[in-house]
């Protein structure tokens, strides 16, 4: 079994995704099978039906017990790097988003073609800074099913190519900051550029947060709240919303801004309703690709 755990250690170090199956009841108790996202397997011989479940389990990112035949049960333990948040546009809101994203344990990448804006000094909370045009950024970052993309540039020469490229990836969430009027204009530009809205199952398309929000922190909170609600991986959502709220309150205090009554109400309602909204059979995922 040392080979299984040696390979698992290497997978964790390389930020690969994998699921470790362990038989916990029935014939072969204690048997292990490691299945990586690329299809590689190592360990004891277990029925192929088990390995076939690996892609869906990895995308779901939830440890669980799965049945195997009539009398065996297997514990599926998921190993994966944290979700990623790609922010295109190194504007003031990008730092707020990066800080809140880091509080949630996400890896935050901020990109911009303008080198004078895309600096670690301006966006200290980002894990990584990329200086590149939108198409180059999307190609370099390669958003996957555990990546959210938010566009903040408010400039069509950046917004449209960034959104178009992001929508062509597996990113589970694609968002843009702006008023409803600007969102409609962006949508028109995207349709003109050849993006098929009907193929995207997005409503609104893409997501938007109103610029009427008070301050950069509140705008960032609104955008992060949307992508947290839309993520296919949904651990302790009400707790995540509360973490976002605390982080935004801290930013508002630091900036000397009043933490608005409207935002307090938004936070309170979100924290109370999130589990009910996404519980049971309720589905809220305009950008959730599925397996």
Wavefront OBJ file of the C-alpha trace (Angstrom):
o trace
v 0.000 0.000 0.000
v 3.005 2.311 0.278
v 2.850 2.787 -3.496
v -0.688 4.173 -3.194
v 0.217 6.706 -0.546
v 3.506 7.624 -2.212
v 1.591 8.451 -5.393
v -1.057 10.306 -3.400
v 1.650 12.422 -1.759
v 3.069 13.308 -5.160
v -0.396 14.140 -6.461
v -1.019 16.522 -3.560
v 2.362 18.189 -4.048
v 1.666 18.602 -7.780
v -1.876 19.904 -7.099
v -3.452 17.041 -9.024
v -7.002 15.951 -8.289
v -7.666 12.407 -7.138
v -10.029 10.179 -5.189
v -8.869 7.494 -2.765
v -11.303 4.582 -2.457
v -11.112 2.504 0.736
v -13.310 -0.540 1.320
v -14.820 -0.109 4.781
v -17.422 -2.865 4.816
v -17.721 -6.293 3.174
v -15.206 -8.383 1.262
v -11.747 -6.825 1.030
v -12.039 -4.421 3.957
v -9.001 -2.149 3.982
v -8.371 -2.358 0.238
v -7.299 0.918 -1.402
v -7.613 2.224 -4.938
v -6.299 5.644 -5.956
v -7.796 7.153 -9.116
v -6.428 10.418 -10.515
v -8.408 12.865 -12.620
v -6.335 11.930 -15.678
v -7.502 8.308 -15.357
v -4.345 6.900 -13.766
v -5.062 4.197 -11.181
v -2.893 2.500 -8.583
v -3.673 0.100 -5.765
v -5.768 -3.003 -5.162
v -7.972 -4.515 -7.838
v -11.503 -3.293 -7.332
v -14.428 -3.393 -9.785
v -14.174 -0.969 -12.699
v -17.521 0.574 -11.774
v -15.783 2.189 -8.818
v -13.084 3.925 -10.857
v -15.742 5.014 -13.347
v -17.307 7.169 -10.620
v -14.069 9.074 -10.012
v -14.637 12.012 -12.430
v -18.045 12.852 -10.957
v -16.806 12.447 -7.386
v -13.798 14.677 -8.030
v -15.974 17.384 -9.559
v -18.357 17.156 -6.619
v -15.426 17.521 -4.204
v -17.327 15.855 -1.356
v -16.083 12.894 0.655
v -18.770 10.240 0.784
v -19.568 6.562 1.197
v -20.524 4.778 -2.019
v -22.085 1.310 -2.322
v -20.231 -1.438 -4.170
v -22.394 -4.378 -5.102
v -24.912 -5.634 -2.559
v -22.740 -6.047 0.518
v -19.771 -3.702 0.275
v -19.348 -0.030 1.096
v -16.439 2.151 0.066
v -15.267 5.486 1.447
v -14.358 7.939 -1.318
v -11.954 10.648 -0.119
v -11.301 13.563 -2.469
v -7.950 15.313 -2.767
v -7.728 18.527 -4.786
v -6.148 21.984 -4.733
v -8.361 24.909 -3.665
v -10.713 26.496 -6.209
v -9.262 29.309 -8.286
v -10.582 32.804 -8.880
v -9.302 34.597 -11.978
v -9.932 38.335 -11.900
v -9.279 40.188 -15.145
v -8.781 43.884 -14.536
v -6.392 45.095 -11.830
v -8.704 47.858 -10.622
v -9.443 48.742 -6.998
v -12.224 46.165 -6.737
v -9.722 43.460 -7.725
v -7.887 43.856 -4.420
v -11.183 43.589 -2.518
v -12.086 40.437 -4.450
v -8.618 38.985 -3.937
v -8.715 39.609 -0.216
v -12.154 38.054 0.200
v -11.224 35.130 -2.043
v -8.134 34.436 0.028
v -10.298 34.435 3.160
v -12.300 31.599 1.627
v -9.114 29.643 0.950
v -9.218 30.166 -2.811
v -6.208 30.753 -5.034
v -6.626 34.222 -6.570
v -5.045 35.230 -9.874
v -5.319 38.848 -11.009
v -4.494 39.745 -14.595
v -4.360 42.866 -16.727
v -2.636 43.907 -19.953
v -1.651 47.199 -18.319
v 1.593 46.536 -16.463
v 1.317 49.714 -14.395
v -1.901 48.393 -12.830
v -1.040 44.698 -12.538
v 1.483 44.857 -9.722
v 1.831 43.105 -6.387
v 1.975 46.505 -4.713
v -1.485 47.441 -5.991
v -3.016 43.963 -5.478
v -1.122 42.554 -2.474
v -3.743 39.886 -1.714
v -3.385 38.117 -5.067
v -1.574 34.781 -5.104
v -0.404 35.481 -8.629
v -0.210 38.497 -10.949
v -0.353 38.035 -14.727
v 0.456 40.791 -17.206
v -1.164 39.714 -20.465
v -4.026 40.413 -22.858
v -7.289 38.552 -22.224
v -6.789 35.720 -24.734
v -3.243 35.135 -23.495
v -4.409 35.174 -19.874
v -7.136 32.593 -20.434
v -4.708 30.373 -22.354
v -2.102 30.654 -19.603
v -4.451 30.114 -16.653
v -6.603 27.500 -18.455
v -9.788 27.830 -16.335
v -11.281 24.447 -15.471
v -14.375 23.194 -13.649
v -13.003 24.506 -10.333
v -12.262 28.025 -11.608
v -14.375 31.181 -11.474
v -13.682 34.128 -13.778
v -14.652 37.720 -13.000
v -14.041 40.608 -15.430
v -13.677 44.127 -13.999
v -12.071 46.236 -16.735
v -15.148 48.232 -17.905
v -13.509 48.558 -21.325
v -14.842 46.665 -24.336
v -11.406 46.000 -25.766
v -10.680 43.978 -22.635
v -14.159 42.916 -21.471
v -15.413 41.294 -24.660
v -12.357 39.135 -25.461
v -11.966 38.169 -21.791
v -15.595 37.095 -21.459
v -15.640 35.384 -24.844
v -12.513 33.377 -24.020
v -13.753 32.537 -20.513
v -17.125 31.321 -21.794
v -15.315 28.870 -24.057
v -13.689 27.173 -21.042
v -15.032 24.874 -18.316
v -15.088 27.710 -15.767
v -18.065 27.083 -13.495
v -18.743 30.809 -13.168
v -18.213 33.771 -15.487
v -19.085 37.182 -14.097
v -18.661 40.857 -14.926
v -19.115 43.962 -12.827
v -21.362 46.686 -14.201
v -24.810 48.188 -14.430
v -27.647 46.369 -16.170
v -27.327 48.752 -19.110
v -23.636 47.956 -19.502
v -24.356 44.250 -19.153
v -26.892 44.376 -21.970
v -24.392 46.248 -24.124
v -21.712 43.648 -23.337
v -24.087 40.865 -24.174
v -24.779 42.450 -27.552
v -21.058 42.761 -28.258
v -20.525 39.125 -27.279
v -23.303 37.969 -29.582
v -21.816 40.064 -32.388
v -18.441 38.414 -31.752
v -19.939 34.978 -32.357
v -20.724 33.747 -28.838
v -23.945 31.731 -28.884
v -26.027 32.856 -25.901
v -28.491 30.000 -26.306
v -25.707 27.482 -25.773
v -24.616 28.919 -22.439
v -27.574 28.311 -20.121
v -26.877 31.649 -18.456
v -29.569 33.937 -17.082
v -28.505 36.675 -16.523
v -25.703 36.244 -19.026
v -23.087 36.729 -17.773
v -23.765 37.416 -14.092
v -23.648 41.029 -13.027
v -23.396 43.099 -9.865
v -24.828 46.587 -9.902
v -22.406 49.489 -9.644
v -24.891 51.056 -7.241
v -23.224 49.088 -4.450
v -21.573 51.375 -1.904
v -17.784 51.196 -2.141
v -15.392 48.680 -3.642
v -15.820 46.309 -0.691
v -19.560 46.036 -1.160
v -19.230 45.512 -4.916
v -16.669 42.784 -4.263
v -18.916 41.175 -1.671
v -21.798 41.052 -4.138
v -19.676 39.428 -6.825
v -18.102 36.902 -4.452
v -21.524 36.052 -3.039
v -22.795 35.183 -6.514
v -19.899 32.894 -7.362
v -19.985 31.220 -3.933
v -23.648 30.440 -4.513
v -22.902 29.117 -7.988
v -19.901 26.947 -7.170
v -20.454 23.239 -7.814
v -18.466 22.585 -4.630
v -20.717 23.811 -1.821
v -19.244 23.112 1.628
v -20.865 25.010 4.528
v -22.259 27.746 2.323
v -23.821 29.798 5.100
v -20.430 29.798 6.837
v -18.753 31.005 3.636
v -21.272 33.830 3.312
v -20.598 34.843 6.912
v -16.839 34.803 6.232
v -17.368 37.080 3.248
v -19.466 39.411 5.363
v -16.826 39.631 8.100
v -14.104 40.270 5.543
v -16.098 43.024 3.896
v -16.945 44.618 7.225
v -13.229 44.732 8.041
v -12.465 46.368 4.690
v -15.213 48.947 5.181
v -13.819 49.825 8.618
v -10.275 50.122 7.282
v -11.425 52.397 4.468
v -13.354 54.562 6.901
v -16.630 53.733 5.141
v -19.897 53.159 6.931
v -20.993 49.544 6.751
v -24.350 50.320 5.165
v -27.655 49.142 6.579
v -28.577 47.864 3.133
v -25.519 45.629 3.027
v -26.080 44.399 6.576
v -29.551 43.299 5.530
v -28.172 41.638 2.401
v -25.609 39.712 4.430
v -28.131 38.656 7.062
v -30.679 37.471 4.510
v -28.044 35.643 2.472
v -26.645 33.795 5.472
v -30.118 32.714 6.561
v -31.445 31.716 3.143
v -28.439 30.164 1.436
v -28.837 26.640 2.827
v -32.581 26.635 2.150
v -32.038 28.062 -1.336
v -29.579 25.367 -2.308
v -30.918 22.537 -0.170
v -32.836 19.500 -1.341
v -33.596 19.550 -5.035
v -33.219 23.300 -5.529
v -30.735 24.027 -8.296
v -28.992 27.382 -8.594
v -26.115 27.223 -11.000
v -26.257 29.232 -14.187
v -22.690 28.269 -14.990
v -22.401 24.839 -13.359
v -21.153 22.577 -16.098
v -21.709 19.238 -14.410
v -19.539 16.215 -15.157
l 1 2 3 4 5 6 7 8 9 10 11 12 13 14 15 16 17 18 19 20 21 22 23 24 25 26 27 28 29 30 31 32 33 34 35 36 37 38 39 40 41 42 43 44 45 46 47 48 49 50 51 52 53 54 55 56 57 58 59 60 61 62 63 64 65 66 67 68 69 70 71 72 73 74 75 76 77 78 79 80 81 82 83 84 85 86 87 88 89 90 91 92 93 94 95 96 97 98 99 100 101 102 103 104 105 106 107 108 109 110 111 112 113 114 115 116 117 118 119 120 121 122 123 124 125 126 127 128 129 130 131 132 133 134 135 136 137 138 139 140 141 142 143 144 145 146 147 148 149 150 151 152 153 154 155 156 157 158 159 160 161 162 163 164 165 166 167 168 169 170 171 172 173 174 175 176 177 178 179 180 181 182 183 184 185 186 187 188 189 190 191 192 193 194 195 196 197 198 199 200 201 202 203 204 205 206 207 208 209 210 211 212 213 214 215 216 217 218 219 220 221 222 223 224 225 226 227 228 229 230 231 232 233 234 235 236 237 238 239 240 241 242 243 244 245 246 247 248 249 250 251 252 253 254 255 256 257 258 259 260 261 262 263 264 265 266 267 268 269 270 271 272 273 274 275 276 277 278 279 280 281 282 283 284 285 286 287 288 289 290 291
